[in-house]
Amino acid sequence: MKTLNGIVIGLLAGMALGLWFGVNIGREVDIFSNPFVEPGLGDKIGDKASELYDDTRKAIDKELNH
């Protein structure tokens, strides 16, 4: 019975940690950060500016090499 309890507790703890780390990896943030914190305005602006830069660079490259 002790072994079964240990296995169940280990599985639950492993699933909880896996979910925590998986959410953080999916959001591309530090693996040990709080997964429930919403990104700040500065982070959102930085992400959008980075996307805009990449899209613009690809469009310019496409037109110059076309």
BELQUI-V241770 format. One record per pair of residues at least 6 apart in sequence whose ideal C-beta (glycine too) atoms are under 8 Angstrom apart, sorted by the first residue. I is the first residue (numbers start at 1). J is the second residue. Records with the same first field share a line. If there is no record, write none. Layout:
# BELQUI-V241770
I->J + J
This chain:
# BELQUI-V241770
20->35
21->31
23->35
24->30 + 31 + 32 + 33 + 35
25->31
27->35 + 39
29->39
39->47
